[in-house]
């Protein structure tokens, strides 16, 4: 299976799958902070990634990043 990759608002992630827990998971790459998320299927983990980025930007509104 090829890894899932998403980009949103200039932030990138690669998604892994845990066969034991049967869950997709990832973290936002290239950050000094840990922003992790998960989902039960590719669609859910993609939405979870978008939500994690949005929440991160809400918490740290002064962060400027090229989109």
DSSP file (Angstrom, degrees, kcal/mol; ACC not computed):
  #  RESIDUE AA STRUCTURE BP1 BP2  ACC     N-H-->O    O-->H-N    N-H-->O    O-->H-N    TCO  KAPPA ALPHA  PHI   PSI    X-CA   Y-CA   Z-CA
    1    1 A X              0   0    0      0, 0.0     2,-0.2     0, 0.0     3,-0.1   0.000 360.0 360.0 360.0 128.8    0.0    0.0    0.0
    2    2 A X        -     0   0    0      1,-0.1     2,-0.1     0, 0.0     0, 0.0  -0.497 360.0-102.5 -71.6 143.4    1.4    3.4   -1.0
    3    3 A X        -     0   0    0     -2,-0.2     2,-0.3     1,-0.1    13,-0.1  -0.389  32.6-119.5 -67.4 145.1    1.5    5.9    1.9
    4    4 A X  E     -A   15   0A   0     11,-0.8    11,-3.0    -2,-0.1     2,-0.4  -0.665  31.8-170.9 -81.2 139.4   -1.2    8.5    2.0
    5    5 A X  E     -A   14   0A   0     -2,-0.3     2,-0.3     9,-0.2     9,-0.2  -0.997   5.1-178.4-133.4 137.7    0.0   12.1    1.8
    6    6 A X  E     -A   13   0A   0      7,-1.6     7,-2.1    -2,-0.4     2,-0.4  -0.969  11.0-163.2-133.7 150.7   -1.9   15.3    2.3
    7    7 A X  E     +A   12   0A   0     -2,-0.3     2,-0.3     5,-0.2     5,-0.2  -0.997  14.5 170.3-130.6 137.8   -1.1   19.0    2.2
    8    8 A X  E >   -A   11   0A   0      3,-2.7     3,-2.3    -2,-0.4    -2,-0.0  -0.944  67.9 -14.4-152.0 124.0   -3.4   21.7    3.7
    9    9 A X  T 3  S-     0   0    0     -2,-0.3     3,-0.1     1,-0.3    56,-0.0   0.820 129.2 -51.4  53.2  34.9   -2.7   25.4    4.2
   10   10 A X  T 3  S+     0   0    0     57,-0.3     2,-0.3     1,-0.3    -1,-0.3   0.422 115.2 116.0  85.6  -1.5    1.0   24.8    3.5
   11   11 A X  E <   -A    8   0A   0     -3,-2.3    -3,-2.7    54,-0.1     2,-0.3  -0.789  48.2-156.7-103.0 146.5    1.3   22.0    6.1
   12   12 A X  E     +A    7   0A   0     17,-0.4    17,-3.1    -2,-0.3     2,-0.3  -0.877  12.8 176.1-126.0 152.0    2.1   18.4    5.1
   13   13 A X  E     -AB   6  28A   0     -7,-2.1    -7,-1.6    -2,-0.3     2,-0.4  -0.982  20.4-147.5-147.0 158.3    1.6   15.0    6.5
   14   14 A X  E     -AB   5  27A   0     13,-0.5    13,-0.5    -2,-0.3     2,-0.4  -0.995  25.1-139.2-123.4 135.5    2.2   11.3    5.7
   15   15 A X  E     -AB   4  26A   0    -11,-3.0   -11,-0.8    -2,-0.4     2,-0.3  -0.777  15.8-168.0-101.5 136.5   -0.4    8.8    7.0
   16   16 A X  E     - B   0  25A   0      9,-3.0     9,-2.4    -2,-0.4     2,-0.4  -0.743  13.8-135.4-112.9 166.1    0.5    5.4    8.5
   17   17 A X  E     - B   0  24A   0     -2,-0.3     2,-0.7     7,-0.2     7,-0.2  -0.990   4.3-149.1-126.9 128.7   -1.8    2.5    9.3
   18   18 A X  E  >> - B   0  23A   0      5,-2.8     4,-1.8    -2,-0.4     5,-1.2  -0.857   7.2-167.2 -95.4 111.0   -1.6    0.4   12.5
   19   19 A X  T  45S+     0   0    0     -2,-0.7    -1,-0.2     2,-0.2     5,-0.0   0.833  86.0  55.2 -68.5 -31.4   -2.7   -3.1   11.7
   20   20 A X  T  45S+     0   0    0      1,-0.2    -1,-0.2    -3,-0.1    -2,-0.0   0.936 122.0  26.4 -67.1 -46.3   -3.0   -4.0   15.3
   21   21 A X  T  45S-     0   0    0      2,-0.2    -2,-0.2     0, 0.0    -1,-0.2   0.566  99.9-133.7 -92.5 -10.4   -5.4   -1.2   16.2
   22   22 A X  T  <5 +     0   0    0     -4,-1.8     2,-0.4     1,-0.2    -3,-0.2   0.932  61.6 127.7  54.9  50.9   -6.8   -0.9   12.7
   23   23 A X  E   < -B   18   0A   0     -5,-1.2    -5,-2.8    15,-0.0     2,-0.3  -0.993  57.4-132.8-137.7 142.9   -6.4    2.9   12.7
   24   24 A X  E     +BC  17  39A   0     15,-2.9    15,-2.2    -2,-0.4     2,-0.3  -0.724  35.6 172.0 -87.8 143.6   -4.8    5.4   10.3
   25   25 A X  E     +BC  16  38A   0     -9,-2.4    -9,-3.0    -2,-0.3     2,-0.3  -0.982   9.2 155.4-150.8 160.3   -2.7    8.0   12.1
   26   26 A X  E     -BC  15  37A   0     11,-2.1    11,-2.1    -2,-0.3     2,-0.3  -0.969  25.4-130.9-166.8 179.3   -0.2   10.8   11.3
   27   27 A X  E     -BC  14  36A   0    -13,-0.5   -13,-0.5    -2,-0.3     2,-0.4  -0.978  36.2 -97.7-142.0 154.5    1.3   14.0   12.5
   28   28 A X  E     -B   13   0A   0      7,-2.6     3,-0.5    -2,-0.3     7,-0.4  -0.603  48.1-135.0 -73.0 127.1    1.9   17.4   10.9
   29   29 A X  S    S+     0   0    0    -17,-3.1   -17,-0.4    -2,-0.4     3,-0.1  -0.379  74.0  27.3 -84.5 160.5    5.4   17.4    9.5
   30   30 A X  S    S+     0   0    0      1,-0.2     2,-0.3    -2,-0.1    -1,-0.2   0.772  88.4 122.1  63.2  32.1    8.0   20.1    9.8
   31   31 A X        -     0   0    0     -3,-0.5    -1,-0.2     2,-0.2     4,-0.1  -0.894  62.9-141.7-116.8 152.3    6.7   21.6   13.0
   32   32 A X  S    S+     0   0    0     -2,-0.3     2,-0.3    -3,-0.1    -1,-0.1   0.658  90.5  68.4 -79.8 -17.5    8.6   22.1   16.3
   33   33 A X  S    S-     0   0    0      2,-0.0     2,-0.7    -3,-0.0    -2,-0.2  -0.676  90.4-116.2 -98.7 154.8    5.3   21.1   18.0
   34   34 A X        +     0   0    0     -2,-0.3     2,-0.5    -7,-0.1    -5,-0.1  -0.837  34.4 173.5 -92.9 117.2    3.6   17.7   17.9
   35   35 A X        +     0   0    0     -2,-0.7    -7,-2.6    -7,-0.4     2,-0.2  -0.926  13.2 174.2-124.1 102.7    0.3   17.9   16.2
   36   36 A X  E     +C   27   0A   0     -2,-0.5     2,-0.3    -9,-0.2    -9,-0.2  -0.708   7.0 168.2-112.6 160.2   -1.1   14.3   15.8
   37   37 A X  E     -C   26   0A   0    -11,-2.1   -11,-2.1    -2,-0.2     2,-0.3  -0.959   8.8-166.7-159.7 167.6   -4.4   13.0   14.6
   38   38 A X  E     -C   25   0A   0     -2,-0.3     2,-0.3   -13,-0.2   -13,-0.2  -0.945   3.4-174.4-154.4 174.6   -6.1    9.7   13.5
   39   39 A X  E     -C   24   0A   0    -15,-2.2   -15,-2.9    -2,-0.3     6,-0.1  -0.970  34.9-118.9-169.5 160.7   -9.1    8.2   11.8
   40   40 A X  S    S+     0   0    0     -2,-0.3     2,-0.3   -17,-0.2   -15,-0.1   0.646  97.3  14.3 -83.3 -15.8  -10.7    4.8   11.1
   41   41 A X  S  > S-     0   0    0    -17,-0.1     4,-2.5     1,-0.1     5,-0.3  -0.940  89.3 -93.4-150.5 169.0  -10.5    5.2    7.3
   42   42 A X  H  > S+     0   0    0     -2,-0.3     4,-1.8     1,-0.2     5,-0.1   0.867 122.8  50.3 -57.7 -38.5   -8.6    7.4    4.7
   43   43 A X  H  > S+     0   0    0      2,-0.2     4,-2.0     1,-0.2    -1,-0.2   0.913 112.4  46.8 -66.4 -41.9  -11.5    9.9    4.5
   44   44 A X  H  > S+     0   0    0      1,-0.2     4,-2.2     2,-0.2    -2,-0.2   0.896 112.0  49.1 -68.3 -40.8  -11.8   10.3    8.2
   45   45 A X  H  X S+     0   0    0     -4,-2.5     4,-2.1     2,-0.2    -1,-0.2   0.853 109.0  54.1 -69.8 -32.2   -8.0   10.7    8.8
   46   46 A X  H  X S+     0   0    0     -4,-1.8     4,-2.2    -5,-0.3    -2,-0.2   0.942 111.2  44.7 -64.1 -46.7   -7.9   13.3    6.0
   47   47 A X  H  X S+     0   0    0     -4,-2.0     4,-2.4     1,-0.2    -2,-0.2   0.873 111.1  54.3 -64.6 -36.7  -10.6   15.4    7.7
   48   48 A X  H  X S+     0   0    0     -4,-2.2     4,-2.4     2,-0.2    -1,-0.2   0.879 107.0  51.6 -64.2 -38.4   -8.9   14.9   11.1
   49   49 A X  H  X S+     0   0    0     -4,-2.1     4,-2.3     2,-0.2    -2,-0.2   0.940 109.8  48.7 -62.0 -48.6   -5.7   16.3    9.5
   50   50 A X  H  X S+     0   0    0     -4,-2.2     4,-2.5     1,-0.2    -2,-0.2   0.922 113.0  48.0 -58.2 -44.9   -7.5   19.4    8.3
   51   51 A X  H  X S+     0   0    0     -4,-2.4     4,-2.7     1,-0.2    -1,-0.2   0.895 109.6  52.7 -63.9 -41.1   -9.1   19.9   11.7
   52   52 A X  H  X S+     0   0    0     -4,-2.4     4,-2.2     2,-0.2    -1,-0.2   0.905 110.8  47.2 -62.7 -42.0   -5.8   19.5   13.5
   53   53 A X  H  X S+     0   0    0     -4,-2.3     4,-2.6     2,-0.2     5,-0.2   0.941 112.6  49.2 -64.5 -47.3   -4.1   22.1   11.2
   54   54 A X  H  X S+     0   0    0     -4,-2.5     4,-1.9     1,-0.2    -2,-0.2   0.910 112.7  47.5 -59.2 -43.3   -7.1   24.5   11.7
   55   55 A X  H  X S+     0   0    0     -4,-2.7     4,-2.1     2,-0.2    -1,-0.2   0.885 110.6  52.3 -66.5 -38.6   -6.9   24.0   15.5
   56   56 A X  H  X S+     0   0    0     -4,-2.2     4,-1.8    -5,-0.2    -2,-0.2   0.928 110.3  47.8 -61.4 -45.3   -3.2   24.5   15.6
   57   57 A X  H  < S+     0   0    0     -4,-2.6    -1,-0.2     1,-0.2    -2,-0.2   0.834 110.2  52.5 -67.6 -31.9   -3.5   27.8   13.7
   58   58 A X  H >< S+     0   0    0     -4,-1.9     3,-0.6    -5,-0.2    -1,-0.2   0.885 110.7  47.7 -67.4 -38.6   -6.3   29.0   16.0
   59   59 A X  H 3< S+     0   0    0     -4,-2.1     2,-0.3     1,-0.3    -2,-0.2   0.826 124.7  30.7 -71.3 -32.0   -4.1   28.3   19.0
   60   60 A X  T ><  +     0   0    0     -4,-1.8     3,-1.7    -5,-0.2    -1,-0.3  -0.621  69.3 165.7-127.4  70.9   -1.1   30.1   17.5
   61   61 A X  T <  S+     0   0    0     -3,-0.6    -1,-0.1    -2,-0.3    -2,-0.1   0.652  70.0  66.6 -67.0 -14.8   -2.5   32.8   15.3
   62   62 A X  T 3  S+     0   0    0     -3,-0.1     2,-0.4     2,-0.1    -1,-0.3   0.569  73.2 110.0 -83.5  -6.3    0.8   34.6   14.9
   63   63 A X    <   -     0   0    0     -3,-1.7     2,-0.5    -6,-0.2    -3,-0.1  -0.537  53.8-162.7 -70.1 125.6    2.3   31.8   12.9
   64   64 A X        +     0   0    0     -2,-0.4     2,-0.4     2,-0.0    -2,-0.1  -0.947  15.6 167.1-112.9 129.1    2.8   32.9    9.4
   65   65 A X        -     0   0    0     -2,-0.5     2,-0.2   -56,-0.0   -54,-0.1  -1.000  37.9-112.4-141.9 137.5    3.3   30.2    6.7
   66   66 A X              0   0    0     -2,-0.4    -2,-0.0     1,-0.1     0, 0.0  -0.497 360.0 360.0 -68.7 136.2    3.2   30.4    3.0
   67   67 A X              0   0    0     -2,-0.2   -57,-0.3   -57,-0.0    -1,-0.1   0.402 360.0 360.0 -97.8 360.0    0.3   28.5    1.5
